[in-house]
Amino acid sequence: MTDTMCCGQPVAPTGFCDVCGQRKIAKPVTHEEPAPPPATSSWGGTDVYALSSVPAGDPSLLTDPGYPERRQFCGHCHQAVGRAIGDQPPMVTGFCPNCGTPFSFVPKLEPGAVVGDRYEVIGWLALGGLGWLYLARDLDLPDLRVVLKGVINPNDVTGRQLARRERDVLTRLDHPNIVRIITYVDEYIVMEYVAGRTLQEMLDADEPLRLEDVTAYGHHILSALQYLHDLGHLYCDLKPDNAMHTGTRLKVIDLGATRAIGDRGGAMVGNANFRASDDEIARHGLTVRSDVHTVGKTLEVLLKHATRHEADMDRVRFAVDSMTRLITRAVAPYEQRFATAAEMSEQLDGVHRELLSLRQHKPHRMEATRFANTHELLDTGLGAVPGLDRWTQREKPDGAIEDGLPSAPVAAARLPVPQPAESDPVMKFLATRSVAAPRQLLREYEEFPARSVELDLAAARAHIELGETDEAGERIDRAAAMLREWAEHDWRISWHRGLLALALNTVPAALAAFRKVYDDVPGELAPKLAIGFCLERQGQLAEAERHYRVVWWRDDEQASALFGLARIALRQRDRAGAVAALDELPRLSRHYDAAQVAAVRVLLARIGGELPSVADIDAAADRLPRLYLDGGEDNGETRVRLTTTLYEVALARLDQTGSWPGGALLGRPVTDGGLRDRQEAALRVLADHADIARSHVLIDAANTVRRRTRT
């Protein structure tokens, strides 16, 4: 969402070019980098991506290093060579019948051979895509094992070119998730020996994989690929065979297919089951997005395997749905796909934490990514002490409670706000103006000397807050026009169309828009909160509760989700459930006091026509003195209103039952006369704070509640 261009196209909202994958807007410079957290295993510590340990074991060596006939091709003309004819077995050495180029698929090294006067071959380790892999020992460091890699067919021109490219790339790499090159000797690459198992080996053995393993593998793989992309290289051949779980980490191995970003020459590389379509490669070449596609296909295979072994699917089903959406976008058509490995990793991070939160029922928060933290609360009264209208607008209050569900237009103005795209030219300006009043913001936006997508979307939000839906729609359309054909795939446009639909009170359209946002950014909480709200408005309480619960378990600062859970409990006449939900909000939350007020109100409310029990009233009386009200005053007017409600409900319960099996209320015994005295006194205090008209009504109410023995 920017006017910045690269490779003939607008730079993506992520700040990266869609074609070459390079960042065009620099990240903010930080002068202090935090120390990395210590790694732990099984998700129990500070590093949520630490894998459980895989025993190294002894390497499995090949006893008969035969070369698959189906993979024998001429290194010059790429025609099949050495294939079996009738009863004649396949040939592993010979000459291409098409062009006469010699071929040989026999290992060049035997056990005991020494390369470079230093590396002694132990045996044949594996057959790579371009060369034999030999396990060897370092004669200078006998305890150190290494891997030697050479070209299978020395007459394979393409293979030798790719091998040199792999050597040249590896010599410059230094990343914990990429196999490390040690040196290059006599046409052989010398690499670290990675003791472990490839993901394909684990799949072949039908080893159970946790869903958390899959998301962690994805995180490590994307970290490695983003590192390569930042250096100007594409990996091109990601698949389970080329990722190895070693110890407590994952390493990407076999960089033989690596090529430079923008290099459209050379033979087709990569496994056909994992790479992007031939049509896409013909149109765009191999790109960062085609690398993303291979990661998506790899995670698709791993997720299917892990899902089959999942023993508690009901608990984690929502996260599996989020992961499925992430994979769907990763393998979607070119324009819809994640533009960079970093963008995909960002969303995978959210999905991974969602999975852990659902599994453990505890939060795994992360810094805001695509949405700014909002201080707005999706509540219109449940967390507030009732006003004087409770006593002045009707003869006798019935004790019922409004659940505080906002209207759709109110919610449109209170839902989270997207972070401005880093690449937008007015990003810094918008970041400094978010707290101003809507009308003032619109005036400043009109006076700003530049146009941008983010500026129009910010203006649309201001118009929505002011109830000016026609103007908001025009701004969203103008932003979409600036994005041209990319608008269809931009989640920010969908988000703002959802907000506009809410402002117009067309909840089904808003729900459809927010679900599209969820498809595009499945790791974000905001679309799930918005979907939960829409479902609640439509009366689909079970699904609304499911969305609110996911948001809350992932981040216990999301008070709007918690109030949603309380409202749903109230609609289900579950007083205890509503109070329990409100009590989950941490004391440090800015909405803690509102949640505690709401809990007292729920305890005192008539729900489904039923008065609260004596135990509920006792609980409310116990909580009331601890509420922070009136700026900390002991007898402020707000506290008096809530206290008056307490006396009123207690008196109604006493009138209904004729006895009070509970304890004292606010330190005094409960009697009919005592309650009437206290309620009368409280109403007269409220009358002193009211205007003349309402004061008379409150005095009348006080006279009505006086002891019956008085004259």
ZIRAWO-V832078 format. One record per backbone hydrogen bond with DSSP energy under -0.5 kcal/mol. NH is the residue of the N-H (numbers start at 0). CO is the residue of the C=O. Records with the same first field share a line. If there is no record, write none. Layout:
NH: CO, CO
This chain:
5: 8
8: 5
10: 3
11: 15
14: 11
16: 21
20: 16
23: 14
24: 14
25: 23
33: 31
42: 49
43: 40
46: 37
47: 45
49: 46
50: 247
53: 246
54: 52
60: 58
61: 123
65: 63
70: 67
71: 68
72: 70
73: 78
77: 73
80: 71
84: 87
87: 84
90: 81
93: 102
95: 100
99: 95
102: 93
104: 91
111: 120
112: 109
114: 118
117: 114
118: 114
119: 117, 136
120: 112, 118
121: 134
122: 134
123: 61
124: 122, 132
125: 132
127: 125, 130
132: 125
133: 131, 147
134: 122
135: 145
136: 119
137: 140, 143
138: 117, 136
140: 137
143: 140
144: 142
145: 135
146: 190
147: 133
148: 188
149: 131
151: 129
153: 151
155: 152
156: 74, 154
157: 74
159: 155
160: 156
161: 157
162: 158
163: 159
164: 160
165: 161
166: 162
167: 163
168: 164
169: 165
170: 166
171: 168
172: 169
177: 174
178: 251
180: 169
181: 189
182: 189
184: 187
187: 184
188: 148
189: 182
190: 146, 188
191: 179
192: 144
193: 191
194: 192
195: 193
196: 244
198: 239, 242
199: 239
201: 197
202: 198
203: 199
204: 200
205: 202
206: 201
212: 209
213: 209
214: 210
215: 211
216: 212
217: 213
218: 214
219: 215
220: 216
221: 217
222: 218
223: 219
224: 220
225: 221
226: 222
227: 223
228: 224
229: 225
230: 226, 227
231: 228
232: 227
233: 258
241: 238
242: 239
243: 250
244: 196
245: 243, 248
246: 53
248: 245
250: 243
251: 176
252: 241
257: 254
258: 233
260: 231
261: 285
262: 259
263: 261
273: 270
274: 270
280: 276
281: 277
282: 278
283: 279
284: 279, 280
286: 284
287: 18
290: 286
291: 287
292: 288
293: 289
294: 290
295: 291
296: 292
297: 293
298: 294
299: 295
300: 296
301: 297
302: 298
303: 299
304: 300
305: 301
306: 302
307: 303
308: 304, 305
309: 305, 306
314: 311
315: 311
316: 312
319: 315
320: 316
321: 317
322: 318
323: 319
324: 320
325: 321
326: 322
327: 323
328: 324
329: 325
330: 326
331: 328
335: 332
336: 332
343: 339
344: 340
345: 341
346: 342
347: 343
348: 344
349: 345
350: 346
351: 347
352: 348
353: 349
354: 350
355: 351
356: 352
357: 353
358: 354
359: 355
360: 356
361: 356
363: 553
371: 416
378: 376
379: 403
383: 380
389: 386
390: 387
391: 387
392: 388
410: 406
411: 407
412: 408, 409
413: 409, 410
414: 410
418: 369
421: 12
422: 12
423: 420
426: 423
429: 425
430: 426
431: 427, 428
432: 428, 429
433: 429
435: 432
440: 436
441: 437
442: 438
443: 439
444: 440
445: 441
446: 442
447: 443, 444
455: 451
456: 452
457: 453
458: 454
459: 455
460: 456
461: 457
462: 458
463: 459
464: 460
465: 461
466: 463
467: 462
468: 466
471: 467
472: 468
473: 469
474: 470
475: 471
476: 472
477: 473
478: 474
479: 475
480: 476
481: 477
482: 478
483: 479, 480
485: 482
486: 483
487: 484
488: 485
489: 486
490: 488
492: 489
493: 489
494: 490
495: 491
496: 492
497: 493
498: 494
499: 495
500: 496
501: 497
502: 498
503: 499
504: 501
505: 500
506: 504
509: 505
510: 506
511: 507
512: 508
513: 509
514: 510
515: 511
516: 512
517: 513
518: 514
519: 515
520: 516
523: 520
528: 524
529: 525
530: 526
531: 527
532: 528
533: 529
534: 530
535: 531
536: 532
537: 533
538: 535
539: 534
540: 538
543: 539
544: 540
545: 541
546: 542
547: 543
548: 544
549: 545
550: 546
551: 547
552: 548
553: 549
554: 550
557: 554
558: 556
560: 557
561: 557
562: 558
563: 559
564: 560
565: 561
566: 562
567: 563
568: 564
569: 565
570: 566
571: 567
572: 569
573: 568
574: 572
577: 573
578: 574
579: 575
580: 576
581: 577
582: 578
583: 580
584: 581
585: 555
588: 585
591: 588
594: 590
595: 591
596: 592
597: 593
598: 594
599: 595
600: 596
601: 597
602: 598
603: 599
604: 600, 601
605: 398
606: 604, 609
607: 605
609: 606
616: 612
617: 613
618: 614
619: 615
620: 616
621: 617
622: 618
623: 619
624: 620
625: 622
626: 622, 623
628: 626
631: 628
632: 629
639: 635
640: 636
641: 637
642: 638
643: 639
644: 640
645: 641
646: 642
647: 643
648: 644
649: 645
650: 646
651: 647
652: 648
653: 649
654: 650
655: 651
656: 652
657: 653
664: 667
665: 663
667: 664
670: 668
674: 670
675: 671
676: 672
677: 673
678: 674
679: 675
680: 676
681: 677
682: 678
683: 679
684: 680
685: 681
686: 682
687: 683
688: 684, 685
689: 685, 686
694: 690
695: 691
696: 692
697: 693
698: 694
699: 695
700: 696
701: 697
702: 698
703: 699
704: 700
705: 701, 702
709: 706
